[in-house]
């Protein structure tokens, strides 16, 4: 089996389904990927320490958003669970001294199912969600590196966040793309192209408008799991930008390695 890619995607909110372009971009992306044996996804919307595994069986989704039209709460995504993958992860991480909690009743949150509905609409690929036990970029990079061998078993490792994310600042914007979002996006694009992992790890200090683009860093943090999984052998390739542009002022830059 060939080595599966590892992805970082900007996941959007429930109205992503109504966007005229973005769902098609996600669908085209998945159509060009090898068929995964399972998807292992890390979402900006689940922080849990110690590291935890959820949705190890098919359970109701977590509709973790408020104030949206009722139709968004009726979305279902009954993907099969991945209990064998969960056990593999428990063994892999347990041998390095990292405890792994099992929360089988914790369903997929919108950072996981919103993009997966567009990428694998038949819900026929097993999905397992992994929590972020920390927002420390270096620790998340290490988590990704330890998960990297799963790519040899056909597992698609996905970090799901948003390349820029400051909803409070958007409320005061006058429409269009705010300068802080565009500047951070351009900086991140260049740092990724240069494979400058050190700069990315220190993005809150090195990036222009770093703190404005990410006043809290949970939406950028999944990128480091992706980079770790891509860098397991000490060599990060330049990857490629699969999706770029902006949605409601936020950068939807999404990447593929391998």
C-alpha positions as CSV (number, residue, x, y, z in Angstrom):
1,X,0.0,0.0,0.0
2,X,1.3,3.4,-1.0
3,X,1.9,6.1,1.7
4,X,-1.3,8.1,2.3
5,X,-1.1,11.9,2.1
6,X,-1.6,14.0,5.2
7,X,-3.9,17.0,5.0
8,X,-4.6,20.3,6.7
9,X,-7.9,21.8,5.8
10,X,-9.8,24.9,6.8
11,X,-13.1,23.5,7.7
12,X,-15.6,26.4,7.6
13,X,-18.9,26.6,9.5
14,X,-22.2,24.8,8.8
15,X,-23.1,27.3,6.0
16,X,-20.1,26.0,4.0
17,X,-22.6,23.6,2.4
18,X,-24.3,26.6,0.8
19,X,-21.2,28.1,-0.6
20,X,-21.1,28.0,-4.5
21,X,-17.5,27.0,-4.7
22,X,-16.0,25.5,-1.6
23,X,-17.9,22.2,-1.4
24,X,-16.9,21.4,-5.0
25,X,-13.2,22.2,-4.1
26,X,-13.3,19.7,-1.2
27,X,-15.1,17.1,-3.3
28,X,-12.6,17.4,-6.1
29,X,-9.7,17.1,-3.6
30,X,-11.0,13.9,-2.1
31,X,-11.7,12.4,-5.5
32,X,-8.0,12.8,-6.3
33,X,-6.8,11.0,-3.2
34,X,-6.2,7.3,-2.8
35,X,-9.2,5.6,-1.1
36,X,-8.4,5.6,2.7
37,X,-8.9,2.7,5.0
38,X,-10.0,5.2,7.6
39,X,-9.8,8.9,8.3
40,X,-8.1,10.1,11.5
41,X,-9.1,13.7,12.1
42,X,-8.0,16.3,14.6
43,X,-10.3,19.3,14.9
44,X,-9.9,22.7,16.4
45,X,-13.1,22.1,18.3
46,X,-12.0,19.3,20.6
47,X,-9.4,20.0,23.3
48,X,-9.1,17.2,25.8
49,X,-6.2,16.1,28.0
50,X,-5.0,13.5,28.2
51,X,-5.3,12.8,24.5
52,X,-8.7,11.1,23.8
53,X,-10.4,9.2,21.1
54,X,-14.0,9.8,20.2
55,X,-16.5,8.3,17.8
56,X,-15.0,4.9,18.0
57,X,-18.5,3.7,16.9
58,X,-21.3,5.4,15.1
59,X,-22.8,8.0,17.4
60,X,-24.8,11.2,17.0
61,X,-22.9,14.3,15.8
62,X,-21.9,17.1,18.1
63,X,-23.7,20.2,16.8
64,X,-21.4,22.6,18.6
65,X,-22.7,25.9,17.2
66,X,-25.5,28.3,18.0
67,X,-27.9,30.6,16.3
68,X,-28.0,28.9,12.9
69,X,-31.1,27.9,11.0
70,X,-32.7,24.6,12.0
71,X,-31.6,22.8,8.9
72,X,-28.0,22.8,10.0
73,X,-28.9,20.9,13.1
74,X,-30.6,18.2,11.1
75,X,-27.4,17.1,9.3
76,X,-26.4,13.5,9.9
77,X,-23.2,11.8,9.1
78,X,-23.3,8.1,10.1
79,X,-19.8,7.2,9.2
80,X,-18.6,3.8,10.6
81,X,-16.4,4.0,13.6
82,X,-12.9,2.7,13.6
83,X,-12.4,0.7,16.8
84,X,-9.4,-1.2,15.3
85,X,-7.7,2.0,14.5
86,X,-8.4,3.3,18.0
87,X,-6.7,0.2,19.5
88,X,-3.7,0.7,17.1
89,X,-3.4,4.3,18.3
90,X,-3.7,3.3,22.0
91,X,-0.8,0.9,21.5
92,X,1.3,3.3,19.5
93,X,1.0,6.2,21.8
94,X,0.9,4.1,25.0
95,X,4.3,2.7,24.3
96,X,5.7,6.2,24.4
97,X,4.1,7.0,27.8
98,X,1.2,9.0,26.5
99,X,-2.1,8.0,28.1
100,X,-5.0,7.8,25.7
101,X,-8.6,8.2,27.0
102,X,-11.5,6.4,25.3
103,X,-14.7,8.5,24.9
104,X,-16.7,6.4,22.4
105,X,-19.9,8.4,22.9
106,X,-18.3,11.7,21.9
107,X,-19.5,12.3,18.3
108,X,-17.8,14.1,15.5
109,X,-17.9,17.9,15.9
110,X,-18.5,20.3,13.1
111,X,-14.7,20.7,12.5
112,X,-14.8,17.1,11.5
113,X,-18.1,16.4,9.8
114,X,-18.7,19.6,7.9
115,X,-15.7,19.0,5.5
116,X,-16.2,15.2,5.5
117,X,-19.8,15.6,4.3
118,X,-18.4,17.2,1.2
119,X,-15.4,15.0,0.8
120,X,-16.9,11.6,1.5
121,X,-20.7,12.2,1.3
122,X,-21.7,8.6,1.4
123,X,-20.3,8.3,4.9
124,X,-18.8,5.0,4.0
125,X,-15.2,5.6,5.2
126,X,-14.5,4.8,8.9
127,X,-13.7,8.0,10.8
128,X,-12.0,8.4,14.2
129,X,-11.6,11.7,15.9
130,X,-8.6,12.5,18.1
131,X,-8.5,15.3,20.6
132,X,-5.9,18.0,21.0
133,X,-4.3,17.5,24.4
134,X,-2.5,20.8,24.2
135,X,-2.2,23.9,22.0
136,X,1.6,23.8,22.2
137,X,2.8,23.6,18.6
138,X,5.9,21.5,19.4
139,X,3.9,18.9,21.4
140,X,1.4,18.6,18.6
141,X,4.2,18.2,16.0
142,X,5.4,15.3,18.1
143,X,1.9,13.8,18.2
144,X,1.8,13.9,14.4
145,X,5.2,12.3,14.1
146,X,4.1,9.4,16.3
147,X,1.0,8.9,14.3
148,X,2.8,9.0,10.9
149,X,3.3,5.2,10.6
150,X,-0.5,5.0,10.2
151,X,-0.1,6.5,6.8
152,X,1.5,3.3,5.7
153,X,-1.7,1.5,6.6
154,X,-3.9,3.7,4.4
155,X,-5.0,6.0,7.2
156,X,-5.7,9.6,6.0
157,X,-4.5,11.9,8.8
158,X,-6.3,15.3,8.7
159,X,-5.8,18.4,10.7
160,X,-9.0,20.5,10.6
161,X,-8.8,24.2,11.6
162,X,-8.8,27.5,9.9
163,X,-5.8,29.3,8.4
164,X,-6.9,32.6,10.0
165,X,-9.6,32.8,12.6
166,X,-10.8,35.9,14.5
167,X,-14.6,36.1,14.5
168,X,-14.6,39.0,17.0
169,X,-12.5,41.2,14.7
170,X,-14.7,40.4,11.7
171,X,-17.6,41.9,13.4
172,X,-15.8,45.3,13.2
173,X,-14.6,44.9,9.6
174,X,-16.2,46.9,6.8
175,X,-16.5,43.9,4.4
176,X,-14.0,42.2,2.2
177,X,-10.9,40.6,3.5
178,X,-9.3,42.3,6.5
179,X,-5.6,43.3,6.2
180,X,-4.6,41.1,9.2
181,X,-6.1,38.0,7.5
182,X,-4.5,38.7,4.2
183,X,-1.1,39.5,5.7
184,X,-1.0,36.4,7.9
185,X,-2.2,34.2,5.0
186,X,0.7,35.5,2.8
187,X,3.2,35.0,5.5
188,X,2.0,31.4,6.2
189,X,2.1,30.6,2.5
190,X,5.7,31.7,2.2
191,X,6.8,30.0,5.4
192,X,5.2,26.7,4.3
193,X,6.8,27.0,0.8
194,X,10.2,27.6,2.4
195,X,9.6,24.6,4.8
196,X,10.4,26.9,7.6
197,X,8.9,24.9,10.4
198,X,10.8,26.9,13.1
199,X,9.0,30.1,12.0
200,X,5.6,28.3,11.9
201,X,6.2,27.0,15.4
202,X,6.7,30.6,16.6
203,X,3.9,32.0,14.4
204,X,2.4,34.2,17.2
205,X,5.6,36.2,17.3
206,X,7.0,36.0,13.8
207,X,3.9,36.4,11.7
208,X,2.5,39.8,10.9
209,X,-0.8,40.2,12.8
210,X,-0.2,36.8,14.4
211,X,-2.3,37.6,17.4
212,X,-5.0,39.2,15.4
213,X,-5.2,36.3,13.0
214,X,-5.3,33.9,15.9
215,X,-6.2,35.6,19.3
216,X,-6.6,32.0,20.5
217,X,-4.5,29.5,18.6
218,X,-6.8,26.4,18.5
219,X,-7.7,26.9,14.8
220,X,-4.0,27.0,13.7
221,X,-2.9,24.2,16.1
222,X,-4.1,21.2,13.9
223,X,-1.6,22.2,11.3
224,X,1.2,21.0,13.5
225,X,-0.3,17.5,13.7
226,X,-0.4,17.5,9.9
227,X,3.2,18.7,9.7
228,X,4.4,16.2,12.2
229,X,2.7,13.3,10.3
230,X,4.4,14.6,7.1
231,X,7.8,15.0,8.8
232,X,8.1,11.6,10.4
233,X,11.4,10.8,8.6
234,X,13.0,14.1,9.2
235,X,12.3,15.5,5.8
236,X,9.3,17.8,5.2
237,X,8.5,18.3,1.5
238,X,7.1,21.6,0.3
239,X,3.6,20.2,0.1
240,X,1.1,21.9,-2.1
241,X,-1.7,24.4,-1.6
242,X,-4.9,22.7,-2.7
243,X,-7.4,25.4,-1.7
244,X,-6.8,29.1,-1.1
245,X,-8.7,32.3,-1.1
246,X,-11.0,33.7,1.6
247,X,-14.4,32.9,3.0
248,X,-16.2,35.6,5.0
249,X,-12.8,37.3,5.4
250,X,-11.0,34.2,6.7
251,X,-8.2,32.4,4.9
252,X,-9.4,28.9,3.8
253,X,-5.9,27.8,2.8
254,X,-5.7,24.0,2.8
255,X,-2.7,21.8,2.2
256,X,-1.6,18.4,1.2
257,X,1.6,16.6,2.0
258,X,2.5,13.4,0.1
